[in-house]
């Protein structure tokens, strides 16, 4: 059954509300959320003692934080590009929140703060980003295709 046969002719479907967010506003919002998360979870005395006692663990955790930071900033760049085009408000909110969570995670892990919280933030942000991309798959894939065609023809 097609969508046209389900809809009542007297009530045409309204197009979804679309809006665009300036790219610098997105970067500033993500940076503020990440900075707030880092400040609110400063390491305590027990964490500092662990950092001095087990240097190999600290080295491993900081390497993990670096890898997560690279992935988070790549996600932030993709989101800033995507939100340069109109998107639904709910998707825009998910797109802004996801990389902010992902950027906050490496800051927590680098400070040798509770790493479970950092891992949870990172993977929660990644899951939110993937859900937003899934919900936006038609529009996002069309934008990518159009952008690649323009760059290829130039």
Secondary structure as UniProt FT lines:
FT   HELIX           3..6
FT   TURN            9..10
FT   HELIX           23..40
FT   HELIX           45..53
FT   HELIX           55..82
FT   TURN            83..84
FT   HELIX           89..110
FT   TURN            111..112
FT   HELIX           115..135
FT   HELIX           137..153
//
